[in-house]
Amino acid sequence: MAGSGEQVLTSAHVLEYPYSRSVGPVIGAFLTGLRDGKILGATGSGGRIIVPPAEYDPDTAEATGDLVEVGPEGTVTTWAWVADPAPQHPLDRPFAWVLVALDRADTAMLHVLDAGSPDAVTTGMRVRADFVPADQRVGRIQDIRAFVPAGK
């Protein structure tokens, strides 16, 4: 402990663990599909469609099969409203985190819903993917700007 008249020395330090990850053939195809304005799912056991796709069926651990196009519309299965978005959030205005079961999919995908107010969001509502313009897509989940209520 520094006593009277002693100078306290400090040093700024950032602890980080940078890494890179290969996405592999399944997630790579999913991200390429997003770049092209399509959402893909993997065919799992019994023919169910897993979105986002995985290399292995989460229930059986068997390798998944062909990728198939799903959506771009779906149904909200659950949601949580964010009234005061933080700087790191995907939208700069209030939004909902939603799980969306896309048409043809048997699992739900987490994303954001740009609906304006919590009164505009309900479990079971129909939504559609709102992709960023094609010339701005690069193959990442943010190629879907947000989901929006279907029909808008």
C-alpha positions in Angstrom: 0.0 0.0 0.0 1.4 3.4 -0.9 2.1 5.7 2.0 2.0 9.4 2.2 4.0 10.9 -0.6 4.6 7.6 -2.5 3.7 7.4 -6.1 1.4 4.5 -7.2 2.6 3.0 -10.5 0.0 1.6 -12.9 0.1 0.0 -16.2 -2.8 -0.5 -18.7 -3.1 -4.1 -19.8 -5.4 -5.9 -22.1 -5.8 -9.7 -21.7 -7.1 -11.3 -24.8 -7.1 -14.7 -26.5 -7.4 -14.1 -30.3 -8.2 -17.2 -32.3 -9.6 -18.1 -35.7 -12.0 -20.9 -36.4 -12.7 -22.8 -39.6 -16.4 -23.0 -40.2 -16.3 -26.3 -42.1 -18.4 -27.5 -45.0 -21.9 -27.3 -43.3 -21.7 -23.9 -41.6 -19.6 -22.6 -44.6 -22.5 -23.5 -46.9 -25.0 -21.9 -44.5 -23.0 -18.6 -44.5 -22.6 -18.8 -48.3 -26.4 -19.2 -48.6 -26.9 -16.1 -46.4 -24.6 -14.2 -48.7 -26.8 -15.3 -51.6 -30.0 -14.4 -49.8 -31.0 -18.0 -48.8 -31.4 -19.7 -45.5 -30.2 -23.4 -45.5 -30.9 -26.2 -43.0 -29.4 -29.6 -42.7 -31.4 -32.8 -43.0 -31.1 -34.7 -39.8 -32.4 -38.0 -38.5 -35.9 -39.0 -39.7 -35.8 -36.2 -42.3 -36.2 -33.3 -39.8 -34.5 -30.0 -40.9 -32.1 -28.4 -38.5 -31.6 -24.6 -38.7 -28.9 -23.3 -38.3 -27.5 -26.5 -39.8 -25.1 -28.7 -37.9 -22.7 -31.4 -39.0 -24.2 -33.8 -36.6 -27.8 -34.4 -35.5 -28.1 -33.0 -31.9 -30.4 -35.9 -30.9 -28.6 -38.9 -32.5 -25.1 -37.7 -33.1 -25.4 -39.1 -36.7 -23.9 -37.0 -39.5 -26.5 -34.8 -41.1 -27.4 -35.1 -44.8 -28.2 -32.7 -47.6 -28.7 -29.0 -47.1 -32.1 -27.7 -48.1 -33.5 -24.2 -48.4 -36.0 -23.1 -45.7 -37.9 -19.9 -44.9 -37.5 -17.0 -45.5 -40.7 -16.7 -43.4 -41.4 -18.4 -40.2 -43.1 -18.4 -36.8 -41.9 -16.8 -33.5 -41.7 -19.5 -30.9 -40.6 -17.3 -28.0 -39.2 -13.8 -27.6 -37.7 -11.2 -25.2 -38.0 -7.5 -25.5 -34.9 -5.2 -25.3 -36.1 -1.7 -24.5 -32.7 -0.1 -24.2 -30.2 -1.6 -26.7 -26.6 -1.5 -25.7 -23.9 -0.4 -28.2 -23.0 -4.0 -29.0 -26.6 -5.0 -29.9 -27.4 -5.5 -33.6 -30.0 -2.7 -33.7 -29.8 0.8 -32.3 -33.4 1.0 -31.4 -35.7 -1.3 -29.2 -36.1 -4.8 -30.6 -36.9 -8.4 -29.6 -34.6 -11.4 -29.4 -36.7 -14.1 -31.1 -36.5 -17.8 -31.8 -37.9 -18.3 -35.2 -39.1 -21.7 -36.6 -38.6 -21.1 -40.3 -41.0 -22.7 -42.8 -39.8 -26.3 -43.5 -37.5 -26.2 -40.4 -38.0 -28.4 -37.3 -35.8 -26.3 -35.0 -35.8 -22.6 -34.3 -33.1 -20.0 -35.0 -32.1 -17.1 -32.7 -32.1 -13.7 -34.3 -33.6 -10.2 -33.8 -37.1 -8.9 -34.6 -37.5 -5.3 -35.7 -41.1 -4.7 -34.7 -41.2 -1.2 -33.2 -42.8 -2.0 -29.8 -43.4 -5.0 -27.5 -47.1 -4.7 -28.3 -46.3 -5.7 -31.9 -44.7 -9.0 -30.9 -46.5 -12.2 -30.0 -45.6 -15.8 -29.8 -46.9 -17.5 -32.9 -46.6 -14.3 -35.1 -45.4 -14.7 -38.7 -42.1 -13.0 -39.6 -39.8 -12.9 -42.6 -36.1 -12.4 -42.9 -35.0 -8.9 -44.0 -31.7 -9.3 -45.8 -29.2 -6.4 -46.2 -28.7 -5.3 -49.8 -27.0 -8.0 -51.9 -23.9 -5.9 -52.5 -23.4 -5.6 -48.8 -23.7 -9.3 -47.9 -20.4 -11.1 -47.0 -21.5 -14.5 -45.6 -22.3 -13.9 -42.0 -25.4 -14.1 -39.8 -25.7 -10.3 -40.0 -26.6 -10.7 -43.7 -30.0 -11.0 -42.3 -30.5 -7.5 -40.9 -33.4 -8.6 -38.8 -36.7 -10.4 -39.0 -39.7 -8.2 -39.5 -43.4 -8.9 -39.2 -44.6 -10.8 -42.3 -46.5 -8.6 -44.7 -44.5 -5.5 -44.0 
